[in-house]
Amino acid sequence: MNDNISEKDVSERLGLSRDELRTWRTKCGDNPLYIVKESNNKPEKLRKWLWTPAGINWLTDQLNIESNKLSKEIHEKKEEKTDQEVIVTRCNFPNQRLIQVKTDQGQVLTVICKDNRGFRQGVRISIKKDKNGWHAKRNPLFRQ
């Protein structure tokens, strides 16, 4: 597993803005505390910065935060499983981008999909969670 952590994850866990992290990144200069993805031809402003464990330790020392706990939390967050198998309970919403599903635990969720006309009641689908809610991983090509 790669131990480098994206700057976005570091900013979310530390509660710092990306601008503050950018100033810390420029303070450490040419030290190998952070790296840039090599396969990236984007301008510097658009590159994805990855912090190494040494960079995380340096940053947490500067901010007086416990670094081992922070890096473990970030890696645990990345490994959380966000996919789930559910059953479609309602697919006839006027908004064609929504369906209603029921989890195995009995929880009813509203899921965003590309088009609800391909789904049928009682069909098992897989959904994933992101910061904007639940999304259907794949839409059926035709009605079943």
VEXVEX-492690 format. One record per residue: x, y, z negated of N, C-alpha, C in turn. Coordinates in Angstrom, 1 decimal, decimal comma. Atoms other than C-alpha are relative to their C-alpha. Layout:
<sites>
X_Y_Z_X_Y_Z_X_Y_Z
...
</sites>
This chain:
<sites>
0,8_-1,2_0,0_0,0_0,0_0,0_0,9_1,2_0,0
-0,7_-1,3_0,0_1,2_3,5_0,8_-0,2_0,8_-1,2
0,2_-0,8_1,2_1,9_5,5_-2,3_-0,2_1,5_0,2
0,2_-1,4_-0,3_1,6_8,8_-0,6_-1,5_0,4_-0,1
1,3_-0,4_0,2_-1,5_10,8_-1,5_-0,3_1,3_0,8
0,3_-1,2_-0,8_-3,2_13,3_0,8_-0,3_1,2_-0,9
0,2_-1,2_0,7_-3,3_16,9_-0,3_-1,4_0,3_-0,4
1,5_-0,1_0,3_-7,1_16,9_-0,1_-0,4_-0,7_-1,3
0,3_0,8_1,2_-7,3_14,1_-2,7_0,6_0,7_-1,3
-0,6_-0,6_1,2_-4,8_15,9_-5,0_-0,7_1,2_-0,4
0,7_-1,3_0,3_-6,7_19,2_-4,8_-1,4_-0,4_-0,7
1,3_0,4_0,7_-10,0_17,4_-5,7_0,2_-0,5_-1,4
-0,2_0,5_1,3_-8,5_15,6_-8,6_0,5_1,0_-1,0
-0,5_-1,0_0,9_-6,6_18,6_-10,0_-0,9_1,1_-0,2
0,9_-1,1_0,1_-9,4_21,0_-9,4_0,7_1,3_0,5
-0,7_-1,2_-0,6_-7,0_23,4_-7,5_-0,5_0,2_1,4
0,4_-0,2_-1,3_-7,9_25,0_-4,3_1,2_-0,4_1,0
-1,0_0,4_-1,0_-6,0_24,1_-1,1_1,0_1,1_0,1
-0,9_-1,1_-0,1_-4,5_27,6_-1,0_1,0_-0,1_-1,2
-0,9_0,1_1,1_-3,0_27,1_-4,5_1,0_-1,2_0,2
-1,0_1,1_-0,3_-1,5_23,7_-3,5_1,0_0,4_1,1
-0,9_-0,5_-1,0_-0,1_25,4_-0,4_1,1_0,8_-0,6
-1,0_-0,8_0,7_1,7_27,9_-2,6_1,0_-0,8_-0,8
-0,9_0,9_0,8_3,1_25,1_-4,8_0,9_-0,8_1,0
-0,8_0,7_-1,0_4,2_23,3_-1,6_1,1_0,9_0,5
-1,1_-0,9_-0,5_6,1_26,3_-0,4_1,0_0,3_-1,0
-1,0_-0,2_1,1_7,7_26,8_-3,8_1,0_-1,1_-0,1
-1,0_1,1_0,1_9,3_23,3_-3,7_0,9_0,0_1,2
-0,9_-0,1_-1,2_10,9_24,2_-0,3_0,2_-1,2_0,8
-0,4_1,1_-0,8_12,8_21,6_1,6_0,2_-1,3_-0,7
-0,1_1,2_0,8_12,8_19,0_-1,2_-0,9_-1,1_0,6
0,9_1,1_-0,5_11,4_15,6_-0,1_-1,1_-0,3_-0,9
1,1_0,3_0,9_8,5_16,0_-2,5_-1,3_-0,2_0,8
1,1_0,2_-0,8_6,0_16,1_0,3_0,4_-0,3_1,4
-0,4_0,3_-1,4_6,0_14,8_3,9_-1,2_0,3_0,9
1,0_-0,3_-1,0_4,1_15,6_7,1_-0,1_-1,3_0,8
0,2_1,2_-0,9_2,5_12,8_9,2_0,8_0,2_1,3
-0,9_-0,2_-1,1_5,0_12,2_11,9_-0,7_-0,1_1,4
0,7_0,1_-1,3_2,5_11,2_14,6_-1,0_1,1_0,4
0,9_-1,2_-0,1_0,9_14,6_14,5_0,6_1,0_0,9
-0,5_-1,1_-0,8_1,3_17,1_17,3_-0,8_1,3_-0,2
0,8_-1,1_0,3_-1,0_19,6_15,7_0,9_1,2_-0,5
-0,8_-1,1_0,6_0,2_23,1_14,6_0,1_-0,2_-1,5
-0,3_0,2_1,4_1,5_23,4_11,1_-1,2_0,2_-0,9
1,2_-0,3_0,8_-1,7_24,8_9,7_-1,0_-1,1_0,0
1,0_1,1_-0,1_-3,7_21,8_10,9_0,6_-1,4_-0,4
-0,6_1,3_0,3_-1,2_19,1_9,8_-0,5_-0,5_-1,4
0,4_0,6_1,3_-2,2_16,7_7,0_1,3_-0,2_-0,8
-1,1_0,1_0,9_0,2_17,0_4,1_-0,2_-1,2_-1,0
0,1_1,1_1,0_0,9_13,9_2,0_1,1_0,2_-1,1
-0,9_-0,1_1,2_2,4_14,1_-1,5_0,5_-1,3_-0,4
-0,6_1,2_0,5_4,8_11,5_-2,6_-0,1_-0,1_-1,5
0,1_0,1_1,5_4,8_10,1_-6,2_0,9_1,0_-0,7
-1,0_-1,0_0,6_7,9_12,3_-6,9_-0,6_1,4_0,0
0,6_-1,3_-0,2_6,0_15,3_-5,6_-1,2_0,2_-1,0
1,0_-0,1_1,0_3,0_14,5_-7,8_0,5_0,2_-1,4
-0,7_-0,2_1,4_5,3_14,2_-10,9_0,4_1,4_-0,1
-0,5_-1,4_0,1_6,9_17,6_-10,1_-1,2_0,9_-0,1
1,2_-0,9_0,0_3,5_19,2_-9,5_-0,7_0,0_-1,4
0,6_0,2_1,3_2,0_17,8_-12,7_0,8_0,6_-1,2
-0,9_-0,6_1,0_5,1_18,9_-14,7_-0,2_1,5_0,0
0,2_-1,4_-0,1_4,6_22,4_-13,4_-1,3_0,5_-0,6
1,4_-0,4_0,4_0,9_22,4_-14,3_-0,3_-0,6_-1,4
0,2_0,7_1,3_1,4_20,4_-17,6_-1,2_-0,9_-0,1
1,0_1,0_-0,1_-0,8_17,5_-16,6_0,6_-1,3_-0,1
-0,6_1,3_0,0_-0,2_13,8_-17,2_-0,1_-0,6_1,4
-0,1_0,4_-1,5_1,0_12,5_-13,8_-0,4_-1,5_0,2
0,3_1,4_-0,3_0,6_8,7_-14,2_-1,5_-0,2_0,0
1,5_0,2_0,0_-3,1_9,0_-15,1_-0,6_0,6_1,3
0,5_-0,7_-1,2_-3,6_11,4_-12,1_0,1_-0,9_1,2
-0,3_0,8_-1,2_-2,0_9,1_-9,5_-0,8_-1,3_-0,1
0,8_1,2_0,1_-3,9_6,0_-10,9_-1,4_0,4_0,4
1,4_-0,4_-0,3_-7,2_7,9_-10,7_-0,2_0,2_1,5
0,1_-0,3_-1,4_-6,5_9,0_-7,1_-0,1_-1,4_0,8
-0,1_1,3_-0,7_-5,6_5,4_-6,0_-1,3_-0,8_-0,3
1,3_0,7_0,3_-8,7_4,0_-7,8_-1,1_0,5_0,8
1,0_-0,6_-0,8_-10,9_6,5_-6,1_0,0_-0,5_1,4
-0,1_0,4_-1,4_-9,6_5,5_-2,7_-0,5_-1,5_0,2
0,3_1,4_-0,1_-10,2_1,8_-3,4_-1,4_-0,4_-0,4
1,4_0,2_0,3_-13,8_2,2_-4,5_-0,7_-0,5_1,2
0,8_0,5_-1,1_-16,2_0,2_-2,4_-1,2_0,9_0,2
1,2_-0,8_-0,3_-18,8_2,5_-0,8_-1,0_-0,6_0,9
0,9_0,7_-0,9_-20,4_0,0_1,5_-1,0_-0,8_-0,8
1,1_0,7_0,7_-23,7_-1,6_0,5_-0,9_-0,6_1,0
1,0_0,7_-0,8_-26,1_-4,1_2,0_-1,4_0,3_-0,6
1,4_-0,4_0,5_-29,8_-2,9_1,8_-1,0_-0,5_1,0
1,1_0,4_-0,8_-33,2_-3,7_3,2_-0,8_1,3_0,4
0,7_-1,1_-0,4_-35,1_-1,2_5,3_-1,5_-0,1_-0,5
1,4_0,0_0,5_-38,5_-0,3_3,7_-0,9_0,9_0,8
0,8_-0,9_-0,8_-39,7_2,6_5,8_0,9_0,6_1,1
-0,8_-0,5_-1,2_-38,5_3,7_9,3_-0,9_1,0_0,8
0,9_-0,8_-0,8_-41,4_5,9_10,5_-0,1_1,4_-0,5
0,0_-1,4_0,4_-40,4_9,3_9,2_-0,2_0,9_1,2
0,1_-0,9_-1,1_-41,3_12,3_11,3_1,4_0,5_0,4
-1,4_-0,3_-0,3_-37,6_13,2_11,1_0,7_-1,3_0,4
-0,5_1,3_-0,5_-36,0_10,6_13,3_1,4_-0,3_-0,4
-1,3_0,3_0,5_-32,7_10,8_11,5_0,0_-0,6_-1,4
0,1_0,6_1,3_-33,9_9,3_8,3_-0,7_-1,4_0,0
0,7_1,3_0,3_-34,9_5,8_7,0_0,1_-0,1_-1,5
0,0_0,3_1,4_-35,8_4,6_3,6_0,4_-1,4_-0,2
-0,5_1,3_0,2_-34,0_1,6_2,2_-0,2_-0,4_-1,5
0,0_0,4_1,4_-34,1_-0,5_-1,0_1,2_-0,9_-0,3
-1,2_0,8_0,4_-31,0_-1,9_-2,7_-0,4_-1,3_-0,7
0,3_1,2_0,7_-30,7_-5,3_-4,3_-0,4_0,2_-1,5
0,3_-0,3_1,4_-31,0_-3,6_-7,7_-1,4_0,7_-0,1
1,3_-0,6_0,0_-34,4_-2,1_-6,6_0,0_1,5_0,1
-0,1_-1,5_-0,2_-33,1_1,5_-6,1_-0,5_0,4_1,4
0,5_-0,4_-1,3_-34,9_3,3_-3,2_0,9_1,2_0,4
-0,8_-1,0_-0,5_-32,6_5,5_-1,1_-0,5_0,5_1,3
0,2_-0,5_-1,4_-33,0_7,8_1,9_1,3_0,1_0,7
-1,2_0,2_-0,7_-30,4_7,1_4,5_0,0_0,8_1,3
-0,1_-0,7_-1,2_-29,2_9,2_7,4_0,4_-1,0_1,1
-0,4_0,9_-1,2_-29,0_7,4_10,8_-0,1_0,8_1,2
0,0_-0,7_-1,3_-28,6_8,3_14,4_-1,5_0,1_0,6
1,4_0,0_-0,5_-32,2_7,3_15,4_-0,7_-1,1_-0,7
0,7_1,0_0,7_-34,8_5,6_13,3_-0,9_-0,9_0,8
0,9_0,8_-0,8_-36,7_4,1_16,2_0,5_-1,4_0,2
-0,5_1,3_-0,2_-34,4_1,2_16,4_-0,1_-1,0_-1,2
0,1_0,8_1,2_-35,0_0,0_12,9_-1,4_-0,6_-0,2
1,3_0,6_0,4_-37,8_-2,3_11,6_0,0_-0,2_-1,5
0,1_0,2_1,5_-39,1_-2,8_8,1_0,4_-1,4_-0,3
-0,4_1,3_0,5_-37,5_-5,7_6,3_1,4_-0,4_0,6
-1,3_0,4_-0,6_-34,2_-5,7_8,3_1,1_0,4_-0,9
-1,2_-0,3_0,8_-30,9_-5,9_6,4_1,0_0,8_0,8
-1,0_-0,8_-0,6_-28,4_-3,2_7,2_1,1_0,4_-1,0
-1,1_-0,5_0,9_-25,1_-1,9_5,8_0,0_1,5_0,0
-0,1_-1,5_0,1_-24,8_1,7_4,6_1,3_0,3_-0,7
-1,2_-0,5_0,7_-21,9_3,7_3,3_-0,3_1,4_-0,6
0,2_-1,2_0,8_-21,7_6,6_0,9_1,2_0,9_0,3
-1,1_-1,0_0,0_-19,7_9,8_1,5_-0,5_1,2_-0,7
0,4_-1,2_0,9_-19,9_13,3_0,0_-1,3_0,6_0,4
1,3_-0,5_-0,4_-23,0_14,1_2,0_-1,2_-0,9_-0,2
1,1_1,0_0,3_-25,1_11,1_1,0_0,3_-1,3_0,6
-0,1_1,3_-0,5_-25,8_7,7_2,4_-0,2_0,0_1,6
0,1_0,0_-1,4_-25,3_6,9_6,1_-0,1_-1,5_0,5
0,0_1,4_-0,6_-26,2_3,8_8,2_1,3_-0,2_0,8
-1,2_0,2_-0,7_-23,0_2,3_9,4_-0,1_-0,2_1,5
0,2_0,4_-1,4_-24,4_1,1_12,7_-1,5_0,0_0,3
1,3_0,0_-0,5_-27,6_1,6_14,6_-0,3_-1,1_0,9
0,3_1,0_-1,0_-29,4_-1,2_16,4_-0,1_0,5_1,4
0,1_-0,5_-1,4_-29,3_-1,0_20,2_-1,4_0,0_0,5
1,4_0,1_-0,4_-32,9_-2,0_20,5_-0,8_-0,4_-1,2
0,9_0,5_1,1_-35,9_-2,8_18,3_0,0_-1,5_-0,1
0,0_1,4_0,2_-35,9_-6,2_16,8_-1,3_-0,6_-0,3
</sites>
